[in-house]
Amino acid sequence: MNNDTMKTEYQAAYDAGRQMLQRYDRNEFHEAAIVHPDCSKVSVLPVRKQVRPEFLVATRLFHEPERFAEYVNQFSDANTRMWHTSEGAFTCIIDDHQTDQGMSLPRHGDHIARLVLRESPEWGQWIKQNQSPLGQQEFAEFIEDHHADFLEPDGTHMTEVATGLQATTSGQFKSARNLGNGSINFAFDEEVQGMVKGGSMEVPKQFQVALRPFYGLPRWPVDCLFRYRINSGALRLWYKMLSPEVIIETAISQTVDQLADVTGIRSSLGSSSCR
């Protein structure tokens, strides 16, 4: 018997045995199984060995609303639902429970997409320094490092303020008064070549910056009040951001609206578990 004849007979025997096996869905978990010819044994096939799984089990994490919405649109159906928290964490159950003619039909809820809004670096830096007094040099450096964030006055003007603060670090500040143009005038004495020379410096009483609360979102205008303290000739400076928590709340609310427009799914405030 040559090799070709042996291969043909082996193939015929394999095909005959394959036809005798019966594959069926064994239980409610859709486990695939093979019943042996003499019905003495049932072999359950692991899901990984099937041509494709019966249902999708996956959790995807996103930090950008646009990418999150694209994924949801790719896999969602009429029963997909979404929830969010007040901190900006969104959960989308893609295979959520199904309703059919008024009847509720449970589904696994194993296909999940999550969106966690991450705080932007600039927002974190401004929040960290909010209402924290600094010396002239430190405050000036903070302004210079964030000059691109300023809207009104603009970054150029605020850099000039920072330069003025740095130039008067050796001065003894005597008083401060509000000017009609919305600025604060600081009067100081500075020793120059053995003589005390008087001078003044103007700093805006209020300013506005543009910050992204989260990655993937546009910049928001943030109003800040300028604050100061003169103690024994030393000047301490800081700012107070107005209602940053409202900006966060509004940013999350607008993200909910944008996701609803793009995906057609209105997110609910809360959380969900299919277990």
Secondary structure, 3 states (H helix, E strand, C coil): CCHHHHHHHHHHHHHHHHHHCEEEECCCCCCEEEECCCCCCEEEECHHHCCCCCCCCEEEEECCHHHHHHHHHHHCCCCCEEEECCCCEEEEECCCCEEECCEEECCCCCEEEEEECCECHHHHHHHHHCCCCECHHHHHHHHHHCHHHEEECCHHHHHHHHHHHHHCCCCEEEEEEECCCCEEEEEEEEEECCEEEEEEEEEECEEEEEECCECCCCCEEEEEEEEEEEECCEEEEEEEECCHHHHHHHHHHHHHHHHHHHHCCCCEECCCCCC
